[in-house]
Amino acid sequence: MNADTLREALRQVIDPEVGMNIVDLGLIYRLDWLENEVRIEMTMTSPACPMGESIMHEVQTVVHDLVPPAYAVEVSLVWDPPWSPACMSERARNHFGWNG
C-alpha cells in the first residue's frame, strides 16, 4: 500500500454539509505514508465548521482500517494555507458549477 491507496480510501469520507468527499474538496493538504506511521495534514472549509470533529474521526477510522495495526496514525488539523475553492479538484468545481 501507499499514499495513493490511502488517498483513494479517503474519498469515502464525505463532508456532510456539502455532500462531497474531502479529497476532491481539497481538504487533504499532506499525506505521508512512512515505514510505521501515516501522517495526514488536513483542513476544513472554515474554522467554524460544525462537522470538523466528525470528519476528523472518520479520517482516523478509514486510515486505521487500512493500515497494519502496528502503524501510528497522526491526523493534524491545520489552517495554513487557508482553504479556498481553488483547492478543489476540477471534478468538485464541476459538481458545484464553478468552472464557468
N, C-alpha and C positions, 0 to 999 in steps of 0.2 A: 504494500500500500504506500501511497504517497500523498502529497498535499493536494494534487488534483482530485484524487479519490475522495478526500475529505471535503474539499470544496463542493464537489458534486453532491455529497451526502447532506451538506448544509443547505442545499436548495430545498430540502423538505421543511426547513424552519421558515414559517410564514409570519410576517408582521401582520397581525390581525386587523390593525387599523386601516391598512391599505390593500390587504389581500395579495401581497406579492412576497416572494421569497427574499431573504436577507442578502443573498449573494447578488441577485440581479438588482436589488435596491442599492447595492454598493456599500452595505454596512460592514462588510469584512474588509478591513484595511491591511491586515497582515496575517499570514498563516504559515507557521514553521513546523514542519514535521521533522523532529530531531531523533536521535538514537533511542532515547527512552522517554521522550516528552513531546507533547504538542502544545504550541503556544499560539494563541489567537489574539489579535487586537481588533476590536470592532467598535462601532459607534452606534448611535441611534439617530433617527432623523431630527430629533430635538432633545435637549437635556430634560425637557419636561415630559418626555414620552411615558405615558402611564403603563405601558406594556414592557418597559425595559427589563425589569426583573424576570418576568415570564419568558421573554425572548432569550435572555442570558441562560436561564435554567434549561431551556430547550436545546440551546447550543451545547451546553455541558452534557446533556443526555445523549445527543446524537454522537458527539465525539467519544464519550465513554463506551457507547455501544459498538463503536467501530474499531477502536484501538485495543491492543492487548491489555489485560488487567494491570500489568506492572507499570504501564505508562502513567506519567504525571500529566495532568491536563490543566493548563493555565489559560483562562479566558479573561482578558482585561478590557474594560470599557475606557475608551479614550475619546477626547473631544477635539483633538488637534490632528489633522485639519478638521474644521467643522464640516459636517455633511452638507451637501447641496445636491440638487437634482442632476448636476453634472457628473456625480459619482455613479449614477445608474447605468446599467447596461443599455445597449440600443434596444434590446427586447423589452425592457421595462419602460423606456421612454415611449416606444411604440404602443405598448399596452395602455399607457395613460394619455396617448395622443399628443405627446410633447416633441414630436420630430417634424414639425412643420406641417 
